[in-house]
Structure formats: C-alpha cells, structure tokens
Amino acid sequence: MAKVLIATVKPFSAEAVEEVKSIFKEAGYEVEVLAKYPDQSDLVAAVSDAEAMIIRSDKVDREVIEAAGKLKIVIRAGAGYDNVDLEAATEKGVVVMNTPGQNSNAVAELALGMMVFLNRNGFNPAAGTELRGKKLGIHAYGAVGRIVGMIAKGFGMKVYAYDPYVDPVVIKNDGVVCEESVESLYSKCQYISLHIPANAETRGSVGFDILNSMPKGATLVNTARKEVIDEEGLKKVFAERDDFRYLSDIAPDCRDELTELYAGRTFFTPKKMGAQTAEANLNAGVAAAKQIVNFLEKGDTTFKVN
C-alpha cells in the first residue's frame, strides 16, 4: 500500500483535505497529514516512509530528500516550485510536479483587490482614485496574468502584456496589447502586475532603472516572489519618487523600513495569501492528488518540472 504525506505548514481547507483523502482512499493508499508543524525536523521525520508527498509553501530541501528513503514524487500544490530542491530530487530519482492554473483566479483577484484597496486609501473616508482608464502592464502572461488582464478589462483598464514565452497572437486575441520588450511595458504603464518566477535569470531583475521608467502614479503589484525584486533599487525609487507605490503579498525584507518611511504608499499582506481561498485550496489539492495517482498507477509525468 503506497503512503502519501500531505505536509502543509499552511493547511488546506478541511473540505480540500477530505476530498484529497477520498481520492487516495479510492486508490487504496494510506494518507498521513502533517499540518501546522512547528519545525522543519518534523517534516524530515514524517517523510521517511512516504512514497508520495503533497506540499504547499513547505521547504523540500536536500535534507528532506535525503531522509525520504521511499519517495517517488513530490507535488507542489500551486504554480511556483522554488521551495523544492530540484537538483537533489533529480539525483535521487524523485519526480517533482506543480499544479499550474489551479490557484490562478485566487491570485488574480488578490492582485486587483490590493489595487482597489490602496487606491481607496485603505477604505478610509478620504477621496481616492479609480482604475478605469489607467494602463496596466502584465509582466508574464501565464495563467495568472491572463486572468488579471480579464478582470482589469472589466474595470475599464487598458491592458498591456510582455511575455517572450507566449505567442503574441494569444495575447492579442485576448484583447491585450502585446509589448515587444519589458522596457516598453514598464515605460507605458502606471500599474505593473508581476508574475515572473524566481530563477537564476529573474532574481533581482526588477530594480531601479526599470521601475523608475514607469509613468507618474507608478504602482508595482507583486504576487509572484519577493526574490525577483532588487530591494536596494526599490528603496531608491521610493526615495526619489513620491508618487511610487508597492503592493505585495510577499513582503520584502525591507518591509518595516518602507512602511515607516512611506506611509500610505505600500501594502503587504501578513503572509503570502494569493492561494488562500477555499476554491483554490480545493482545486490545487484535488489536482495534486489526481496527479499522484496517475503517476503511481500509469507513470504519467505531465507537469513534471525536473
């Protein structure tokens, strides 16, 4: 009987856990749930006899991989997978997958919700500003970016996008203006919604020069990863431009400094919460469970990332 470990510091909803368990019960698998664990050592201990594992933001580093004597597959219930040591997994023959698209609507709604929140001054009685007629640039037009564009058009925004990995025809067919360079995207748009992954190419890539090129009233919205921001450059933009604002559900390391110096120009959620909806929990959890069953029973490696 295969054993599956569901390891989630940030637990799935109760409904999602029950649905995932039912999928594994039907397949004849044993399930162990490790939720809200206080220390990484708990994960190291729990993974020792698991053949499959579902995680969220949990860190699957080399120590975890080495401790997992029977592990065959790790599913990151979400799109980003930079919390998994792919090199260590590959060395041990462990397949790593994500569940692209399952959290996309939740993340997109959060991005637009944060824009509205800041534009209306945190919902205080003072006069705010509207999104209608403003230009929104989408940096990376994947599953989340595409939904951000759709919602933004509903607000009456003018939507632009840059993504060298997406066919321009796809972008144009969505009624979005396709930009040929990241520079042209930032220089045109008052709002940028950031959706690039964190990798060797992108870490620290969003810095002073590109941010300073944005028009008056510049607002950066980051629901991707904090590592893609050059924080020294970010602080420099804040210092030199009193119109620049930053919204994120992944607070930068300089959060306290920005919050203290530039009140009303930043908003950071208490923790990364883009996928924290009941629907996203259920979608990602169910997708992860089905991918494990399909892999163990049929050898299906769709969505493999290593």
Protein Blocks (a to p, Z undefined) as FASTA:
>chain_A
ZZdddddfbacdfklmmmmmmmmmmnopacdddehiabfklmmmmmmmpcbdcdfkbccd
fklmmmmmmbcbdcdedjblklbcfklmmmnopacdddehklmmmmmmmmmmmmmmmmno
nopabdcddfehpacddehjafklmmmmmmmmmnopacddddfkbcfklmmmnopacdfb
fklmmmmpmbdcdfbdcdfklgokacfklmmmpcehiacddfkbfklpcfklmmmmmmmp
ckbccddfbdcfklmmmmmmmghiaccdfbdcklmcfklmmmmmmmmmmmmmmmmmnopa
ghiaZZ
